Each structure stands twice: as C-alpha cells, then as structure tokens.
Amino acid sequence: MVARYFYGLGAAIKLSPLMIRPEFKDRDDYGDAHDLLVSWDLEHWLKIECKGRLLSFPPFKYKTLFVDRVDKIDRDPADLYVNLNKQQTHIAVIALEAANTGSRTQYLIDVRGIP
C-alpha cells in the first residue's frame, strides 16, 4: 500500500528483498534498514521504513508513534518512516530531519490519505 501511494505520486519504486531468518537467535543478522526505495529522478533514492500499527487515525490524536528501534536508527537511518493506520486508509509520514529537544527527539508527522 505504501509503495502504491508513492508510485501514485510519480515515484519509481524498488522493494527490498524478503529475507527469512533460519532461527530466532539469528534475528540481528537478518534486519533491514528500509523496506523500499523511492525516486523521482532515478538518481537520488529515499530509503523508506514502513510499519503497520493498530492505531486509528485520522484524526491523529497520539502523543507518540513508534518509528523503529533506536539502535537501527543510529546504525543506518531511513530517510522517511511511514506508519499505516489500522484501517489501511492513511499513512503517517515521519521525516528523518528531527529537532532534538532535550532528552527526546521529536519528528514531523504528516498524515496523508491513500488514494
């Protein structure tokens, strides 16, 4: 759904390959830094990490929104983080560019409908 949304905006899409870990203990060796790449010029690509949550929005009424594990963001951050709502009708787009305010980092959240 997220890839279709960006494709509808005119972006080229590259999906990350599916990796299945053989055992739970190997989980750290099978993580990814993003779920898809999008580009509008085929030269510059944005890394997008997608999450699905059982949250209902709009309206967006939450004080926090899970983006990803801190160690993954510190190691290889995506350019955008996208959360799909429970109804699969809207996405929350969270930009990487964040303002660090004291002990927490706050992200810009833009809720958009999926056509």
C-alpha positions as CSV (number, residue, x, y, z in Angstrom):
1,M,0.0,0.0,0.0
2,V,2.8,2.4,0.8
3,A,4.7,1.6,-2.4
4,R,1.4,2.2,-4.3
5,Y,1.0,5.5,-2.6
6,F,4.4,6.8,-3.7
7,Y,4.0,5.2,-7.1
8,G,0.8,7.2,-7.5
9,L,2.8,10.4,-6.8
10,G,5.0,9.5,-9.8
11,A,8.0,7.9,-8.0
12,A,9.9,4.9,-9.2
13,I,9.9,2.1,-6.6
14,K,12.5,-0.6,-5.5
15,L,11.3,-3.1,-3.0
16,S,13.7,-4.6,-0.5
17,P,14.1,-8.4,-0.9
18,L,12.4,-10.6,1.6
19,M,14.8,-12.3,4.0
20,I,13.7,-15.2,6.2
21,R,15.9,-16.0,9.2
22,P,16.5,-19.7,9.8
23,E,16.2,-19.3,13.6
24,F,15.1,-16.7,16.1
25,K,18.6,-16.4,17.5
26,D,19.8,-15.2,14.1
27,R,17.4,-12.2,14.1
28,D,20.0,-9.5,14.3
29,D,21.7,-10.8,11.2
30,Y,18.5,-10.5,9.1
31,G,17.4,-7.0,9.8
32,D,17.0,-4.4,7.1
33,A,17.5,-0.6,7.1
34,H,14.5,0.0,4.9
35,D,11.5,-1.6,3.2
36,L,11.5,0.3,-0.1
37,L,13.4,2.9,-2.1
38,V,11.6,5.7,-3.9
39,S,13.0,8.1,-6.5
40,W,11.6,10.8,-8.8
41,D,14.7,11.1,-11.0
42,L,16.2,7.6,-10.8
43,E,19.4,9.1,-9.5
44,H,18.6,10.0,-5.9
45,W,16.8,7.4,-3.8
46,L,15.0,7.8,-0.5
47,K,15.0,4.9,2.0
48,I,11.5,4.3,3.4
49,E,10.9,2.1,6.5
50,C,7.2,1.0,6.8
51,K,5.4,-0.1,9.9
52,G,1.8,-1.1,10.4
53,R,0.1,-0.3,13.7
54,L,-3.3,-1.0,15.1
55,L,-3.9,2.7,15.6
56,S,-6.9,4.5,14.2
57,F,-6.2,7.9,12.5
58,P,-7.1,10.4,11.3
59,P,-7.6,12.5,13.3
60,F,-4.1,12.0,14.7
61,K,-4.5,12.1,18.4
62,Y,-1.4,10.3,19.7
63,K,1.5,11.9,21.6
64,T,3.9,9.3,20.4
65,L,4.3,7.0,17.5
66,F,6.7,4.0,17.2
67,V,9.2,4.6,14.4
68,D,11.9,1.9,14.9
69,R,14.4,0.6,17.3
70,V,17.0,3.2,18.4
71,D,19.9,1.0,17.5
72,K,18.6,0.5,14.0
73,I,18.1,4.3,13.5
74,D,21.6,5.0,14.9
75,R,23.2,2.4,12.7
76,D,21.5,3.1,9.4
77,P,18.5,5.5,9.5
78,A,15.9,5.6,6.8
79,D,15.0,8.9,5.1
80,L,11.3,8.6,5.9
81,Y,9.4,6.4,8.3
82,V,5.8,5.5,7.4
83,N,3.1,4.1,9.7
84,L,0.0,2.7,8.2
85,N,-3.2,3.1,10.2
86,K,-5.4,0.2,11.3
87,Q,-8.0,0.8,8.5
88,Q,-5.2,0.9,5.9
89,T,-6.6,4.2,4.6
90,H,-4.0,6.7,5.8
91,I,-0.3,6.8,6.5
92,A,1.7,8.9,8.9
93,V,4.9,10.1,7.2
94,I,7.7,10.9,9.7
95,A,10.6,12.8,8.3
96,L,14.1,11.9,9.4
97,E,15.0,15.5,9.9
98,A,14.2,15.9,13.6
99,A,14.6,18.6,16.2
100,N,16.3,17.2,19.3
101,T,14.5,18.8,22.3
102,G,16.3,17.8,25.4
103,S,16.1,14.0,26.1
104,R,13.7,13.2,23.3
105,T,13.7,13.6,19.5
106,Q,10.5,14.9,18.0
107,Y,9.6,14.1,14.4
108,L,7.4,15.9,11.9
109,I,4.3,13.8,11.4
110,D,2.2,14.4,8.3
111,V,-0.9,12.2,7.9
112,R,-2.0,11.5,4.3
113,G,-4.8,9.6,2.8
114,I,-4.1,6.7,0.5
115,P,-5.8,7.1,-2.9
